[in-house]
Structure formats: structure tokens, C-alpha cells
């Protein structure tokens, strides 16, 4: 782990991180990039269960590596009474506690907010769960797909007359992580202004639901005549506005009214400008079953998608290729912007992961991080944060309170 | 006491990605001065569905903001904006490429006026990138960031998420970045510039699709899978008696599902021992689950049985189902708000539950230029006569909607 010379936004902030998988661990991943010290509490026997998520190479999970770079691992057996004491002592020296356990787990361990706030009144604590800690469904376990279904996203996604579809990545988890990360920034700011800590109860559902930009208000304003439903691969109110089949794959073309003229010019169809079927966005949307095949017929005259995209771009028609995540490898945009990065893992070497999405001018450089081995930092953490002697730490390891592994 | 008391934002945003940022800040008590460009203001004031000339879309994204509507072609307008810049903490914008520069409002110019200022730009492809010149909307970012490729029927076309998620998520990221920038300024006194791209905000959410191909040396090729995951089972969407149901069980919950199905022997069936082997045989397992579900009268009964057996599950709700659902109501995830023209309407609630700010304020979306006089009077100390003369000469614009 190489230290950066420049100050980072979260220098001096220490997080006691019970989180696992993505919804919690994604939040502390972003805090690590900003320089926070993340103490990842991992329970025996396996630690964060995402260490077992495929794909695995030489005993290391790429999934785990991506979410846990820059964190320090404390491997501990929480069933032992002395473990609880260690955690309580650490809480006194931390700014933030983060967790996304199943219902009731933090309480069971004696790590609920009222208990921890008595130990450290300035503590900020954040819980991330599928259905919230304080809700009629807080007893329910939920994962990404369950949140995608419950929050109305699946209903809105997929073929118009077919089954609802999930988004093929855990974006409900990731979206909750981004919200937790956001809320923590404001809680830190608030504490800096007032000295007060607080508790944050984030639900994956709430974090998804507020991004419905049309469904609720349009239903309300139309007196219930607008009923939101999935639209397939083309928007029903905007045309062109969807995924078009080109000669070598799909691309998105999306033109609002001011850009329609450019579409006609790019496709060399000046007659469309006077065609009543296509004159307004509303008319085009109504006649999209006519217009979409006409545009796809034009696309078919090219030998590659790139050629068609170049013509559209020349005429400033908003468009983009439908990229696979793998297409990002080596792509100018992703490389120059650091949206894809190659990170180093001590066991399996180079691994490509997505980059940090924030470009703060106050912190232009991102640190070079590795993901921890299980319990890798037991000694370092207890010595540095709690001042434990080497003998005491050895004894805790010998009695199985502390655990570590070579993966 | 609100989280963002005394924070003032100069807000040049329009449509969705930018206004999401200041919508969230308004709920936390920040003062948002929305600069609208005459004659029409934020173009999303025209978006359907409207009633009495008032767009529900605009109302949802702009509650709690003050509207200052200016004719930017008048020479007085840029001077007013620069005076405001000197008196705010944050500037947010999501214009097309080059617009802020053209007006002399790029970060370097603003920081000269107000060195502590924090500025955030939200765009599809970033301000500092090889594609900064490109215009982009939500679907375009979804396509470019690999979301569309990963969504839809296995053998069919790529599908967008049917929610403006790329816009909304970029807004949430910018909101997040601003919180850390405020914290940083509180500790150091320094402002800064934040360059948020919709593509970056979506791309880092790939949990498997970037590292997976990397550590398998390209053997894992990410592609869309339809309604069921192919590497684990159960993880997908099942047809229930009255709609769709999501079931997602990890290995330790497989025996719970077998129990629920009344087929305890399946737990140890060698064909179905782990998620991967079940995933490979999902074509036999999906009908087994759906046939079992068909024996119930309603989805609710199926879900109750799965809950009882501790199988993680949930309904596929329409956003409208949320309106009457106890979860959404008790949690404030759906709210009824008031608009001066539309009256009552239902909107999604504020997503963050800060114990330091248990109440969310009652907020109204502004009429065009509704706060012209208030902003210039209270923030810049303009006299009433001066404001009246700016209105008379068409520098300030006001609308009835």
C-alpha cells in the first residue's frame, strides 16, 4: 500500500466496518478511496461471505477484491466475550460504524446504536438493509433482486408484453451503497458543524424508489389514467429513443424535438421533415412501429456500427453504442477517465475493476490499494488503535479470539 | 434544525440529473436558488403529464427551490449571476457541453470571484474526457455503461431500465460528492470542482462483469440473462398465481425452499447440490417452483408461505402498488405533497433517514420567476425600485406557471 503525498478528503476518519457483500461494503470502498481508515470486522470462520463469491482464483474472489481494496481486516470470533470487549473499545476510537447484517444481528451482539452511542456520543452509525431497520418489513431478509422487484424497477423493465426483467448487475445493492456513502458525507459535515453524531437507517427500497421520475406524479396528475408499465427497448413517448439493431450490434439513438431535423439530415431523408407521421415527437412516438424499421433499414446499409455512429455524430444526433462491460477494456473513454482500472492483488496479481466514479479536484490522485487477506491487520489494528502489547495480541490469537488466514 | 441550514446553492440545473442533486439538498434545508433562463425556464416545465399548464415532472424535481428567471441576453443578467456567485456556497450545473464556458461561468472564473466555492458539473460523458463534446441522455449513458447490454431477454434486444436511473443516479452521486466537499471545506476552508459523469456513476456498479472476465482470463463473458440468473438458482422472477414473485436464496436457504415446496428430499438430490448445478438445471427447477405456486390463490399466500419458511422473496410491485402499501406509507417512501396549481399529488419520499433530522420540510415547487424579488432583495440587498426596473426592462421574467 503506497501512501499518497497529497492530503485526502477523509484523512483522519476511522470506520469500524461490519459490512459485507456490496450494499454496505460498497460505501466503505468509496470512503477508502477518499483516504478513510477502514477497519473491516470479519467473523470466523470465513469472514465476509463475499470472499466465497465466484469467480475464485487461487482462493481469492474477484468480487471480494473489487469491494474491499484499501480496507484492513480484523478477523475475530464474535462469539467470544472478549471479542465484544475489543469491538466496544474500538468503537470509542472510531468516527463511524457501518453495517448491513440481516435483521437483529447487531442487537444480538450488543452493537446496537444506543449501546454504541453511550460508548462514543459523537459516533455516526449507518445501517443498510433491504427494507429498513424501522419499517413494517424490517424482519425480512432481502437481496438485490428482491429490492429490484419490490421497488418497481422490474415491473418497469423488459419487453412490453413479456415478463418483468431484472437489471443484470446488482445495482440495487450498489445504489444503496452510494446513498449510504452520500448520507455519511453529510453526517460528517453535520458533526463537524455541531459536534453531534447520529444514526442513519437506509433501506435499499427507499434509495431505489425516489428515482422513479415519472410513474407516481404522472399517475397522480393524470387522475390515474397514466399507468406506468414496461416499454420494451424503445421509449413510448420519445422516438427515436431506444436500442436500434445495427449491422454489428445494437446502438442507442435518442433525439428530442430540436434534434429531429439533424436525424433527417443524417439519414438523408429531407422528406421526413414534412411527413405528418413524423412531424412532432408525439406523432413519431405514435408511429414508432413505422419509423423504427425505417431507421434500422438505413443502419443496414452500413457494414459496421461504427460507420453509422460516425455519420450520426457528424450531424450531432445523440447516440452511443450499446457496449458490453468488456468493451470498456482498452476503450479511450474508460481508460483516460480511469473508469476502468487495473489493480494489483497480492495473491492473484492484476485484476481489472471499475474505477472510482468521483473526480474531486481537491484529491486528483487515487491511492493504490490492495484488498486484505482475512485477519491480515489484526496485530496492526490492535497495536495502533488500542495500544495492545504484542503478548496480549498473541494470546488473543492463541485462544482463537483473533483469527487470520493466508487468503 | 436541518442538516444543511445556512448552505446556499446557485442551481443552473434542468431536466433530471442536475435537479436531483438540489432536490435532495432542499429536503435537508439548503437554500436553492434555481436560475431559469427566459422565456420558458427549465425545459422540463413543458414535460408531460401536465394539468392546467403545470408539469408533474417539474414539480417532483423542484420542490423547495426558489426560481430566479433571467433573460440571459440582457447585459445586466451576467452581472447579477456573478454577484450571486459571491454569495453562495455551491454551484451546480448540467448544461450541454461548453455552455458554462460560453457564459464565462466555468469553475476557474467562479473561483476567482469566490475562492471557497464548490462547483459540481453533471454530464453524460464528463467535462474532462475524450467524449466531453458529446451530448448524452439517460438511455445513452445506460447503453455506454454496459447496463443495457446486461438487461433484457437472453436472445433478444438489449433493454433499458424503465426508470431514469442514469440521470437519477448521477444526481445522487453529485449530491454525495458535494457532502464530502462541504466536509472538506469545513475542515480546510478550500473549495473545489467536481466533474461527475453519468457513465462513471453507472459503471462502478458492475459487481461481476468487469472483474469476472479479468480473473477468468476472458472465459466469463457477461451478457444479459433474462428473468433468471444462470449461475445460481433460485435467483429470478417466477410467475405466481396473480403476478410475478422474486425468489432469491443463497446456499444456506436452499433447504428452506425445499421445505416450502414440500419436497425436502430435493435438498440432498445430487443434481441440485449447489447454486451452480441448480443454475445449470434451472429449466427443470423453474416449472417445479411455478407449478407449486399455481396451487395457491394469490401471490400474497405464496409469499406468506415462503416467509414462513425463511426463503428470501418479494413481490414484483408496480410503482402504483406502492401507493397503498403499508411499507411505503409508514416509511414515508411515498408521500402526498401539495402544489399551488395541481393541488395534492403523490410523489416518492426522501430516501435518507437521518436521526439528526427526523422531519422533512413541507416544500413547494416554484412558479417561473416566483422568487425574483426575494432573491435579489434578500441575497444581494437590491432596493425594490431597482428590482422593479429590472423587471420592467425584461431582465427579470415571471410566469404564472
Interface residues (C-beta under 8 A of the other chain):
Chain A: X7 X9 X10 X22 X34 X54 X55 X57 X60 X62 X63 X65 X66 X67 X131 X132 X134 X135 X136 X137 X140 X141 X142 X143 X144 X145 X146 X147 X148 X149 X150 X151 X152 X153 X154 X155 X156 X157 X158 X159 X162 X163 X164 X165 X166 X167 X168 X169 X170 X171 X173 X174 X175 X178 X179 X181 X182 X183 X184 X185 X186 X187 X188 X189 X190 X192 X193 X194 X196 X198 X199 X200 X201 X202 X203 X205 X206 X207 X209 X210 X211 X212 X213 X214 X215 X216 X217 X218 X219 X220 X221 X222 X226 X227 X228 X229 X230 X231 X232 X233 X235 X237 X241 X242 X243 X245 X250 X251 X252 X254 X256 X313 X316 X318 X319 X320 X321 X322 X323 X324 X325 X326 X327 X328 X329 X332 X333 X334 X336 X337 X339 X340 X348 X350 X351 X352 X353 X354 X355 X356 X357 X358 X359 X360 X361 X362
Chain B: X3 X4 X16 X20 X28 X48 X49 X50 X51 X54 X55 X56 X57 X59 X60 X61 X107 X125 X126 X128 X129 X130 X131 X134 X135 X136 X137 X139 X140 X141 X142 X143 X144 X145 X146 X147 X148 X149 X150 X151 X152 X153 X156 X157 X158 X159 X160 X161 X162 X163 X164 X165 X167 X168 X169 X172 X173 X175 X176 X177 X178 X179 X180 X181 X182 X183 X184 X186 X187 X188 X190 X192 X193 X194 X195 X196 X197 X199 X200 X201 X202 X203 X204 X205 X206 X207 X208 X209 X210 X211 X212 X213 X214 X215 X216 X218 X220 X221 X222 X223 X224 X225 X226 X227 X229 X231 X235 X236 X237 X239 X244 X245 X246 X248 X250 X276 X307 X310 X312 X313 X314 X315 X316 X317 X318 X319 X320 X321 X322 X323 X326 X327 X328 X330 X331 X333 X334 X342 X344 X345 X346 X347 X348 X349 X350 X351 X352 X353 X354 X355 X356
